[in-house]
Amino acid sequence: MKKLAFLLITALFLPFALQSQNPKIVMLEPLGIDSIQQKNIIRTFITDAFINSGKYNTLVCSEIDSIMNKIGFQDNRITDNELCKHLEQICDADLVCIIRITSEANYSFIEARVVKMDEGETIKKAKILTLNFPLIELKKGCIQVANMLVGWGKRGSVKNIDIRDKRRNGELYNPDGIELVFVAASRTSLLINNSFYIGKYEVTQEQWKSIMGNNPSHFKGDNLPVEMVSWLDVQEFLRRLNEKTGMNYRLPTEAEWEFAAGGGTARKNCSGGCEYSGSNRIARVAWYKRNSNNRTHKIGTKDPNELGIYDMTGNVWEWCEDWYDTSQQHYNVRGGSWFRDAEHCNIYFRAHDHQSIRSYNIGFRVVLPL
């Protein structure tokens, strides 16, 4: 009986004991934006993700915000030990999370780092590109950054990312049955500041069925690209995929799609860049109106581009993550399809459709951001 009572007491109080051992982290007011409302929203989103990790005791210390702004702590590594100790005492915290937002057109970079109070040393950092609107996109970006920092997920697969990534262009990665190709970041484009993985192939009907339990496609075949899926349908697929895997799969942004289709920073197959993904001769790399026999074809049966990515030209249009106009109901599609002429399959040709439309010439591929 005594043993049972002891076990019950332990079960009740152990979570609190473990929580008290977690490091205390102060969430600073985000830098780089003027809107107080936006600052509070961003800090709340990132704070919530830290709380959900169960690894930190999170604090918001208003007094420390003004001090940090005055001393430039956000942009420089502190080396003054006395100053570090003073900051540590103000909020009785071990760590501080510094958040900076840098905006460019409709996009924002969300950058965050975790700094040790007693040394002023950055121990973790992460940076991602996200859309500014709608608000849900900003929220997703904040959560992704926090996930990278705290490493939470069903399998702990979201890890802190070293911005100076040493992986090679075209390197393969296949954690969840969806083959991915590594695309190294650009040194010249702010929109491709981070490296990422993108699907080697368009998502197939077999892959869709394994997550969704159905097959809406018009042209049936396990190794054919899935189609007849709206942008909203794809978001549900991604939600379930991420819930199952503990990852952060999403659609590519239009900038990521175009960068990967053009071969990224890899050596180009065409002098001055290719019209189509991997070649100036469309028939080599694509199923399109003149050779498709009016239907989709098995993935990977044409030549890949410089990175080893297939079918970014033709077969099916591919949904992108970002919306086309301020209505936020029309989303970009890229790459052309089996139904389209060569001019519509050019890497730089832009098209769009309503988020709820389902068509037998629109599919998608996934991105795994770093």
Protein Blocks (a to p, Z undefined) as FASTA:
>chain_A
ZZmmmmmmmmmmmmmmmmmmpccddddddehiablklmmmmmmmmmmmmmmnopaccddd
fklmmmmmmnommmpccfbfklmmmmmmmnopabdcddddddehjbccdddddddfklop
afbdcdddddfbdfklmmmmmmmmmmmmnopafkopaccddfkacbdehiacdfkopacd
dddddfkbmklmbgcdddfbdcdfklmmmmnopafbfbgcfkbccehiafklmmmmmmmm
mmmnopacdcddfklmmmmmnopjaccfbghiafbghiablklmoccfklnoopacdehi
accdfkopahkgghiacddfbdfblnopaccdehiafkbcfklmgfklccdddfkbccfk
bccdddddZZ
